[in-house]
């Protein structure tokens, strides 16, 4: 089913703090987390592209987004129109990752892991654990065989066969209180890095065989982590707009302060991406879009007039942005501004 993007955003602020986006992922504010039968598929809807969407990724030139009620959609025209995929779940999906233009994975409630081998057009269920009663929140792969998923209550899963089998390796982390693990990424020339609840940070320099706890700069929740183009460099972001940068794989951290002339961040941060030109883009609640062109040392801030809660972002071929969150998919220019009425592309 083809769906065209609405070009005029809904007006009115949605008072959703950064922590609430995670609460949504944990199933506190959505009924999509109700237990579903194993053979249930996501409901086809003409308005799926306007539903709550949490994650976005590139499958080559194709855009893929995931979110509420098992919705996965893909676009081959830079977000102008969307096709809803047939997906074997009705649970909230929280993140999506593609290794290349064909192979991708999505995670969500009931500790579900879905896989696609055709660029997101079709999906199969690789893993599910109803007993966890908690979502997986992020996923990444080192290659076509070796991947990791993290989630609520300290969940950490590993596969070494492309997802045919997943092993619980949470015991490798120093996380006795089973605090939520919210994000995982691969850092250039360094290794894997995880962030989570209460400022938790963990890193691995041996492809996940062993993990060391990192002394972080912040005791509040971190919702995600993004690597830059530079070796050993990453940013962690989260509650109340807290943003930190490390150029040494977590040995030391710099708090990123947003100066008045660069804009003021009013809400927390929920998603991030590294776009093709090397810029970093972060999004948050209240319509905040941050962009850095100096490897995350400084950021400009644009607060959208529609004030929508944003959860994810991906770059467009024309330099614009695809934003996802409240109200589904939104096309924007490079700064995050919504198109004028009647425009479709940024």
For each residue, the residues with C-beta under 8 A, 3 or more apart:
1: 44 46 48 83 84
2: 81 82 83
3: 46 47 48 49 73 81 82 83 84
4: 80 81 82 344
5: 49 79 80 81 82 329 330 331 344
6: 9 50
7: 331 339 341 342 343 344
8: 341
9: 6 304 306 308 327 330 338
10: 306 308 327
11: 305 306
12: 306 307
13: 286 287 307
14: 285 307 308 309 326
15:
16: 20 21 285 286 309 326
17: 20 267 268 285
18: 21 22 223 238 239 240 241 267 268 269 270 284 285
19: 22 23 221 239 268
20: 16 17 23 24 29 285 309
21: 16 18 24 25 54 223 268 270 285 309 311 325
22: 18 19 25 26 137 180 182 221 223 270
23: 19 20 26 28 29
24: 20 21 27 28 29 30 52 54 92
25: 21 22 54 92 94 135 137
26: 22 23 134 135 152 180
27: 24 30 32 33 92 109 135
28: 23 24
29: 20 23 24
30: 24 27 33 52 68 92
31: 34
32: 27 68 69 70 90 91 92 109
33: 27 30 91 92 109 135
34: 31
35: 110 130
36: 40 89 90 91 110
37: 40
38: 125 128
39: 88
40: 36 37 88 89 90
41: 70 86 87 88 89 90
42: 69 70 71 72 84 86 87 89 90
43: 69 70 90
44: 1 48 84
45: 48 51 71 84
46: 1 3
47: 3 50 51 328
48: 1 3 44 45 51 71 73 82 84 328
49: 3 5 53 65 73 82 84 328 329
50: 6 47 327 328 329
51: 45 47 48 67 68 69 71 328
52: 24 30 67 68 325 326 328
53: 49 56 65 66 67 68 71 73 311 312 324 325 328 329
54: 21 24 25 66 67 68 92 93 94 95 311 312 324 325
55: 65 66 67 93 94 95 96 106 271 311 312 324
56: 53 63 64 65 66 96 271 273 312 313 314 322 324
57: 63 64 65 96 97 98 104 314
58: 61 62 63 64 98 314 315
59: 62 63 64 74 98 100 101 102 104 116 119 120
60: 98 100 101 102 119
61: 58 76 101 317
62: 58 59 74 75 76 101 119 120
63: 56 57 58 59 74 75 78 79 314 322
64: 56 57 58 59 72 73 74 96 98 104 119 120
65: 49 53 55 56 57 71 72 73 74 82 96 312 322 324 329
66: 53 54 55 56 71 72 93 94 95 96 106 108
67: 51 52 53 54 55 71 92 93 324 328
68: 30 32 51 52 53 54 71 92 93
69: 32 42 43 51 90 91 92
70: 32 41 42 43 87 88 89 90 91 92 93 108
71: 42 45 48 51 53 65 66 67 68 84 87 93
72: 42 64 65 66 84 85 87 93 96 106 114 120 123
73: 3 48 49 53 64 65 82 83 84 85 329
74: 59 62 63 64 65 82 83 85 119 120 121
75: 62 63 78 79 80 81 82 83
76: 61 62
77: 80 81
78: 63 75 316 317 318 345
79: 5 63 75 82 316 322 329 331
80: 4 5 75 77 331 344 345
81: 2 3 4 5 75 77
82: 2 3 4 5 48 49 65 73 74 75 79 329
83: 1 2 3 73 74 75 121
84: 1 3 42 44 45 48 49 71 72 73
85: 72 73 74 116 120 121 122 123
86: 41 42 122 123
87: 41 42 70 71 72 93 114 123
88: 39 40 41 70 114 123 124 125
89: 36 40 41 42 70 93 108 110 112 114 125
90: 32 36 40 41 42 43 69 70
91: 32 33 36 69 70 108 109 110 112 135
92: 24 25 27 30 32 33 54 67 68 69 70 108 109 135
93: 54 55 66 67 68 70 71 72 87 89 96 106 107 108 109 112 114
94: 25 54 55 66 107 108 109 135 136 137 138
95: 54 55 66 106 107 108 136 137 138 139
96: 55 56 57 64 65 66 72 93 104 105 106 107 120 139
97: 57 104 105 106 138 139 140 141
98: 57 58 59 60 64 101 103 104 105 119 120
99: 103 104 141 143 144
100: 59 60 103
101: 59 60 61 62 98 119
102: 59 60 116 117 118 119
103: 98 99 100 115 116 117 141 144 162
104: 57 59 64 96 97 98 99 115 116 119 120
105: 96 97 98 113 114 115 116 126 139 141 147 149 163
106: 55 66 72 93 95 96 97 113 114 116 123 139
107: 93 94 95 96 111 112 113 114 135 136 137 138 139 149 151
108: 66 70 89 91 92 93 94 95 112 114 135 136
109: 27 32 33 91 92 93 94 112 134 135
110: 35 36 89 91 128 129 130 132 133 135
111: 107 127 128 129 130 132 134 135 136 151 155 157
112: 89 91 93 107 108 109 125 127 128 136
113: 105 106 107 125 126 127 128 136 139 149 157 163 166
114: 72 87 88 89 93 105 106 107 108 123 124 125 126
115: 103 104 105 123 124 125 126 162 163
116: 59 85 102 103 104 105 106 119 120 121 122 123 124
117: 102 103
118: 102 121 122
119: 59 60 62 64 74 98 101 102 104 116
120: 59 62 64 72 74 85 96 98 104 116 123
121: 74 83 85 116 118
122: 85 86 116 118
123: 72 85 86 87 88 106 114 115 116 120
124: 88 114 115 116
125: 38 88 89 112 113 114 115 128
126: 105 113 114 115 163 164 166
127: 111 112 113 157 163 166
128: 38 110 111 112 113 125
129: 110 111 132
130: 35 110 111 133
131:
132: 110 111 129 151 152 153 155
133: 110 130
134: 26 109 111 151 152 153 155
135: 25 26 27 33 91 92 94 107 108 109 110 111 151 152
136: 94 95 107 108 111 112 113 139 149 150 151 152 155 157
137: 22 25 94 95 107 150 151 152 180 181 182 183
138: 94 95 97 107 149 150 151 181 182 183 184 224
139: 95 96 97 105 106 107 113 136 147 148 149 150 184
140: 97 147 148 184 185 186 192
141: 97 99 103 105 144 146 147 148
142: 146 147 186 207
143: 99 146
144: 99 103 141 162
145: 159 160 161 162
146: 141 142 143 158 159 160 207 208
147: 105 139 140 141 142 158 159 162 163
148: 139 140 141 156 157 158 159 184 192 208
149: 105 107 113 136 138 139 155 156 157 166 184
150: 136 137 138 139 155 156 157 181 182 183 184 194 196
151: 107 111 132 134 135 136 137 138 155 180 181
152: 26 132 134 135 136 137 155 180 181
153: 132 134 178 179 180
154: 170 173 175 177 178 179 180 181
155: 111 132 134 136 149 150 151 152 168 170 181
156: 148 149 150 168 169 170 172 173 181 194
157: 111 113 127 136 148 149 150 166 167 168 169
158: 146 147 148 166 167 169 208
159: 145 146 147 148 162 163 164 165 166 167
160: 145 146 165
161: 145 164 165
162: 103 115 144 145 147 159
163: 105 113 115 126 127 147 159 166
164: 126 159 161
165: 159 160 161
166: 113 126 127 149 157 158 159 163
167: 157 158 159
168: 155 156 157 171
169: 156 157 158 172 208
170: 154 155 156 173 175 178
171: 168
172: 156 169 208 209 210 211
173: 154 156 170 181 194 202 211 213
174: 202 211 213
175: 154 170 178 179 181 200 202
176:
177: 154
178: 153 154 170 175
179: 153 154 175 196 197 198 200
180: 22 26 137 151 152 153 154 196 197 221
181: 137 138 150 151 152 154 155 156 173 175 184 194 195 196 197 200 202
182: 22 137 138 150 195 196 197 221 222 223 224 238
183: 137 138 150 194 195 196 222 223 224 225 236
184: 138 139 140 148 149 150 181 192 193 194 225
185: 140 192 193 225 226 227 234
186: 140 142 191 192 193 227
187: 190 191 192 193 227 232 233 234 249
188: 227 228 229 230 231 232 233
189: 231 232
190: 187 193 203 205 231 232 249
191: 186 187 203 204 205 206 207 249
192: 140 148 184 185 186 187 203 204 207 208
193: 184 185 186 187 190 201 202 203 204 225 227 234 249 250
194: 150 156 173 181 183 184 200 201 202 203 211 225
195: 181 182 183 200 201 216 222 223 224 225 236 238
196: 150 179 180 181 182 183 200 201 221 222
197: 179 180 181 182 200 221 222
198: 179 219 220 221
199: 216 217 218 219 220 221 222
200: 175 179 181 194 195 196 197 213 216 222
201: 193 194 195 196 213 214 215 216 222 236 250
202: 173 174 175 181 193 194 211 212 213 214
203: 190 191 192 193 194 211 212 214 249 250
204: 191 192 193 207 208 209 210 211 212
205: 190 191 249
206: 191 209 210
207: 142 146 191 192 204
208: 146 148 158 169 172 192 204 211
209: 172 204 206
210: 172 204 206
211: 172 173 174 194 202 203 204 208
212: 202 203 204
213: 173 174 200 201 202
214: 201 202 203 250
215: 201
216: 195 199 200 201 219 222 236 244 250 253
217: 199 244 253 255
218: 199 222 236 238 242 244
219: 198 199 216
220: 198 199 238 239 240 242
221: 19 22 180 182 196 197 198 199 238 239
222: 182 183 195 196 197 199 200 201 216 218 225 236 237 238 239 242
223: 18 21 22 182 183 195 237 238 239 268 269 270
224: 138 182 183 195 236 237 238 269 270 271 272
225: 183 184 185 193 194 195 222 234 235 236 237
226: 185 234 235 237 272 273 274 280 282
227: 185 186 187 188 193 233 234 274
228: 188 233 234 235 274 280 295 296
229: 188 233 274 278 295
230: 188 233 247 295
231: 188 189 190
232: 187 188 189 190 246 247 248 249
233: 187 188 227 228 229 230 245 246 247 295 296
234: 185 187 193 225 226 227 228 245 246 249 250
235: 225 226 228 243 244 245 246 256 272 280 282 296
236: 183 195 201 216 218 222 224 225 243 244 246 253
237: 222 223 224 225 226 241 242 243 244 269 272 282
238: 18 182 195 218 220 221 222 223 224 242 268 269
239: 18 19 220 221 222 223 242 268
240: 18 220 268
241: 18 237 258 265 266 267 268 269 284 288
242: 218 220 222 237 238 239 255 268 269
243: 235 236 237 255 256 269 282 290 299
244: 216 217 218 235 236 237 253 254 255 256
245: 233 234 235 253 254 256 296 297
246: 232 233 234 235 236 249 250 251 252 253 254
247: 230 232 233 252
248: 232 251 252
249: 187 190 191 193 203 205 232 234 246
250: 193 201 203 214 216 234 246 253
251: 246 248
252: 246 247 248
253: 216 217 236 244 245 246 250
254: 244 245 246
255: 217 242 243 244
256: 235 243 244 245 296 297 298 299
257:
258: 241 262 263 264 265 290 299 301
259: 262 298
260: 264
261:
262: 258 259 298 299 300 301
263: 258 300 301 302 303
264: 258 260 301 303
265: 241 258 269 284 288 290 301
266: 241 286 288 303
267: 17 18 241 284 285 286 288
268: 17 18 19 21 223 238 239 240 241 242 284 285
269: 18 223 224 237 238 241 242 243 265 272 282 283 284 288 290
270: 18 21 22 223 224 283 284 285 309 310 311 312 325
271: 55 56 224 282 283 284 310 311 312 313 324 325
272: 224 226 235 237 269 280 281 282 283 313
273: 56 226 280 281 312 313 314 315
274: 226 227 228 229 278 279 280
275: 278 279 280 281 314 315 321
276: 315 317
277: 315 319
278: 229 274 275 293 295
279: 274 275 291 292 293
280: 226 228 235 272 273 274 275 290 291 292 295 296 299
281: 272 273 275 289 290 291 292 313 315 321 336
282: 226 235 237 243 269 271 272 289 290 291 299 313
283: 269 270 271 272 288 289 290 310 311 312 313 323 325 336
284: 18 241 265 267 268 269 270 271 288 290 309 310
285: 14 16 17 18 20 21 267 268 270 288 309 310
286: 13 16 266 267 303 307 309
287: 13 303 304 305 306 307 308 309 310 336
288: 241 265 266 267 269 283 284 285 301 302 303 304 310
289: 281 282 283 301 302 303 304 310 313 321 323 332 335 336
290: 243 258 265 269 280 281 282 283 284 299 300 301 302
291: 279 280 281 282 299 300 302 334 335 336
292: 279 280 281 295 296 297 298 299 300
293: 278 279
294: 297 298
295: 228 229 230 233 278 280 292
296: 228 233 235 245 256 280 292 299
297: 245 256 292 294
298: 256 259 262 292 294
299: 243 256 258 262 280 282 290 291 292 296
300: 262 263 290 291 292 335
301: 258 262 263 264 265 288 289 290
302: 263 288 289 290 291 335 336 337
303: 263 264 266 286 287 288 289 307
304: 9 287 288 289 307 308 332 336 337 338
305: 11 287 338
306: 9 10 11 12 287 338
307: 12 13 14 286 287 303 304
308: 9 10 14 287 304 325 326 327 330
309: 14 16 20 21 270 284 285 286 287 325 326
310: 270 271 283 284 285 287 288 289 313 323 324 325 326 330
311: 21 53 54 55 270 271 283 324 325
312: 53 54 55 56 65 270 271 273 283 323 324 325
313: 56 271 272 273 281 282 283 289 310 321 322 323 324
314: 56 57 58 63 273 275 321 322
315: 58 273 275 276 277 281 319 320 321 322
316: 78 79 319 320 321 322 331 346
317: 61 78 276
318: 78 345 346
319: 277 315 316 333 334 346
320: 315 316 331 332 333 334 345 346
321: 275 281 289 313 314 315 316 331 332 333 334 336 346
322: 56 63 65 79 313 314 315 316 329 330 331 332
323: 283 289 310 312 313 329 330 331 332 336
324: 53 54 55 56 65 67 271 310 311 312 313 328 329 330
325: 21 52 53 54 270 271 283 308 309 310 311 312 330
326: 14 16 52 308 309 310
327: 9 10 50 308 330
328: 47 48 49 50 51 52 53 67 324
329: 5 49 50 53 65 73 79 82 322 323 324
330: 5 9 308 310 322 323 324 325 327 338
331: 5 7 79 80 316 320 321 322 323 338 339 344 345 346
332: 289 304 320 321 322 323 335 336 337 338 339 346
333: 319 320 321 336 337 339 346
334: 291 319 320 321 346
335: 289 291 300 302 332
336: 281 283 287 289 291 302 304 321 323 332 333
337: 302 304 332 333 346
338: 9 304 305 306 330 331 332
339: 7 331 332 333 343 344 345 346
340: 343
341: 7 8
342: 7
343: 7 339 340 346
344: 4 5 7 80 331 339
345: 78 80 318 320 331 339
346: 316 318 319 320 321 331 332 333 334 337 339 343
